[in-house]
Amino acid sequence: MKIAVVGATGLVGGVMLKVLEERGFANNEIIPAASPKSVGKKVLFAGRELTVVSVEDAIAQKPDYAIFSAGATASKTYAPKFAEVGTTVVDNSSAWRKDADKPLVVPEINIDVVKPSDRIIANPNCSTIQMVLAVSKLHEKYGIKRIVISTYQSITGTGLKAIRQLEAEERGEQADRAYPYEIHRNLFPHGGDFNADGYTTEEQKLVDETRKILRDPSIMISATVARVPVVGGHSESVNVEFRNEFDLNEAIDIIANTEGVTLYDNPSENIYPMPIMAESKDDVFVGRIRRDPSQPKTLNLWVVADNLRKGAATNAIEILQKLIETR
């Protein structure tokens, strides 16, 4: 089997190679591809060095699958070209997520939406993935009416430039800024670009993608995104109002038994999810589970996941694994 990794020299691309190795793809032919400035570079995979090729060269090799983490512009340009030669693309950018005819997939929730004829499959936004996985089974049981979400997002979601900015600032040095403000000892309510309504593109993704994945356009969602000086993963405060009454202990059991979710919830022992313990892990961690005393049928959750793994690379490779099982 041939698998192309487009954007292989980027932060998420490197994690994709790592997850492919971890999940039994070491003996497959891996084709690392990237922009012209990275062609010829070496990347490490399963103990061997692979030479990065151009995206055009990768297309010419007609891989069975291509996993993209190269940005929306590159995906719009090249994903259809891969599809034309029979390659199935799993794309990690925002390019295809809102397209009605492109499946947007979290495998534990809705892999069934993928048809045999689909050649481009969208990977959701990192903050969306962890939230919908945490609440998906609760939605099936009680029906979600409204979600209010505040995110505390790792700077790794912006890439290597943001990490280098933080590291330089920690040393007291000036750095080329990925953000308009200092990251060190700071946070700011700004993720993505601001829309005309005052919300950001990152916040709008949480609205649109959650409705599509949970297959319920009636869910009301209000989101606020903040960037924090953290590298281990994204954290989210999630307030969920249900259509039907719930039993708290039953809700906790449902969360604990959701595939891909780890319950980490014992506040009396200071046990609750944090990015520092979620880093490099594939599960979504949920804790601080409690009723909202200010409103009926409403639950508060704290949700944490490594945004480079389950929020990006791992989810994409899990989609790939499911496709291989069924095709």
N, C-alpha and C positions, 0 to 999 in steps of 0.2 A: 504494500500500500504506500502511495505517495501522499505526503501531507505537507503543504506549504504553510509557513508561518510568515505572514506579511506584517512588517513592523518588528522584525525579530531583534533589532538592536535597541529597541525602546524598553522602558521600564516594565510595561505589561508584557511585551513580547518575550522578554527574558524569563518572566515568570511562566508564560505559556510553555516555553521549552522545558522548564523545570517540571511542570505538572505533567507534560507529555511523558517525560522520562519516568516520573513516579508512578504513572498509571499504565505502564506496560507497553509503551510505544517505542522503546529503545531500539528495537530491531526493524522498525519501519524506516522508509526513506524520507527523511525530513529535509525540506527545502527552505532554508531561511532566506527571506527576501526583504528588501528595504529600499529606501530612496537612493538615488545615484551617489550621494555623498558617502553612503555606507557600503556600497558595492565593493567587494574584495576583502572586507573585514572578516575576522574569524569570530565565531560564537561557539561556545562549548555545549555539547549535548552528549549525554551518556558516555562521558570519558573520551570523546573524540572531538576534534575541531572540524567545524563545518564552515565553508566559505559562503558569505552572503552574496546573493545574486540580485539582479534587478527584478522588478515585478514582471516586466515583459518576459524575461527568461523563465521565470517561474510559471507563467501562463503557458509558454511554449512546451513545458514539460508535462502539461495536462495532468496535474495531480488529481487524486480522488477527492481530496478535501483541501480547503484553504481556510485558515483561521486568521482573521484580520484584527490588528490593533494598530492602525496607521492613520486614524483620523477620518472624519466624514468625507472630506474632499477626495482623498485617495480611494475610499470605499466606493463612492459614487462613480469614480472613473474606472476602477479596475474590477470590482466585484462582478459586474455584468459580463466583463470579458472572460473571467474565469468560468462563469456560468455557461457561456457560449461554447466552451470546449468540454463541457460535461462535469465540471468541478462543482461540488457543493460547498458553499461559502458560509462560515459562521462569523458574523461581523460584530466587533465590539464597539463600534462607533455609534453615533446618533443618526447615521445616514438613512437607515431603513426602518427605524422603530415605529414611526407613526404611519407607515404605509399599510393600508388595509389588507393588501395581498401578500404581505411579508409577515411570517410568524415571529412573534416576540416571546422568547421562551425562557422559563426557569424549569428545568427538567422535572423536578419534584412536583410541580404544579400542573403544567400544561404541555408536556411533550406531545400530547395527542393532537395538537393543532397543526403539527407538521405533516404535510402530505408528501407522498413519494415524488411528486413533480416539483416540489420546492427546491430551488437551487440557491436561494439567499435567505439565511435565517438570522434574525437580529438577536444580539445579546443585550439585555437591558442595562440601564445605568446602574452603577454599583450601589448607590443608596436605595434604589428601588428594589434590587434583588433581595437584600437582607430584610427589608421591611415586609415585602409580600410573602417571603418564606415564613417569617415569624407569625403572620396573621392569616395565612391561607386556609388552614384547617378551622380556625375560629370563624372565618367567613362562611365556610361550608355549614357549620353547625348553627350559628346565630344570625348570620347575615349582617354585613357591615353597612352601616348607614353613613357614618362620617369618620374621617381620620384627620387629626391635627398632628403634624409632625414637625419637630425641630431637629436638624441634623448638626452634628459636630464632626466635620469631615476632615480627614487626614490630608495633609498637603501632598501626599503621594498621588492623590487623584489628579494633580496637575502635572506630575512628571518629575524628571530628574532636575530640571531647572529650579523647581520649588525646593527640593531637598537641598540642593547646593546653596540656595539663598539662606535657608534656615541654618545650615551648618556654618556658613560664613558669619552670620549674625551671632551665633552662639560663641564664636571666637572673637567677636568684637570687630569683625572686618566688614568692609563694604562688599556688596555682591550685585551681580546683574539680577534685577528683580523680576520674579515671575508674577508678583502681585503689586498693586499700587502702594502697599504699605509694608512695614516691617512685620515679619512673622513671629520672630522670637519675642516671648512674653506678651503676645498679642493675640487677638482673634478678631475676625470681621465678618459681618453678615453679607457675604458676597461670594457666590459661586456661579460661574458662567457669566453671561451678559444680561444686563437689565432690559426687560421688555417695557413696552409703553405703559403697561398697567402697574409698574413698580415691582413686579415679581421678576425673578431671574430665570434664565433658561434651565438651570439645575432644578429649581423649584417646580417649574412647569413639567419637567420630565417625570417627577414624582406623581403628579396628577394624571397625566396622559398614560403613562406606562402601567401604573397600578390598575387603572380601569381596564386596560386592554388585557393584561395578564390574568386578572381575576374575572374577566368577562362580565363586568357589571359597570356600565357607563353611568349608572345613577349614584355611585358612591361619591359623596362630597368630600373634598380633600383640600386642606389648607397647609402649605409648607413654608418653612423658613430654613434656609441653608446658611450655615456658618463654617468658615475655615478656622481650624485650630492648629497650633504648633505641635502636631502629633504625626508620627510616621507609621504607627502600627495598624491603623484601621479606622473605620468610620463608626461613630456612635450616634444613636438616635433616641430621642424621647418621643414615644408614640402614644397618643391618646385616641382610643378607638371606641366609638359609640356604635352599639349594635341595634338592630331592629327588634331583636327578641331578648328577653331576660336571660342571664347566664348565671351559673353556679361557679363561684371563684375556684374552688378546688377542681371542678371538672375542666374549667378553662386552662388551669395550670397543667393538668394531665394531658390535655389536647396538645398544648405547646410542647410538652416533654416528649410526646410520641410523634411529633412531626419529623419526617425524614429530613436530615440535613440541619436540624436544630439541636442545640445542647442547652438544657435548662441549667442555669447557673444562678441560683436564687436562694440565698440565706442571709439576709441583711444582718441578723443578730450575730452572725459570725463574720461580718464584713465580706460576704461572698456575693459578688455582683460582677457583671461583665465589664471589662476594660480593654482598651486597645492593646495594652502591653501584654495581656495574656491571650488575646485573639490572633496576634501577629503570627503569620506563617501557618495558620490552621485553616481548614476548609469549612468548618461548621459556622453557622450563625448562632451566637450566644444571646440568650434572653434571660433577663432578671428584673428585679424591682417590680414584680407583678403585683398590682393592687387595684382595688376599686377606686374610681373617681368619686369622692363623696359629694361633689358639687353637682352631679348630674346622673340621672338613672341610666342603667344599661351601658355603663361606660367603664373602660379598663385602661390603666396606664401600664406601659411596658418600657423597658430600657433594652435596646437592641444594638449589638456590637458585632462587627465582622471585619476581617481583613479585606479591604477593598480591592487589593491586587489579586487576591485568590478567588474566594467565592464571588466577590463583587466584579470580577472580570475574567481572569484566566481559567480558574477552576470551573466556573459555570459554562464557559465556552467548550472546554474539553469534555465536560459531562454531557453537553449537547452532542458533541462528536461521538462519544461512546454510545449514546442511545441510538443515534443514526446508524452506526455500524451494526448494532444489535438487530435493527429492524429492516435493514436494506440488503 
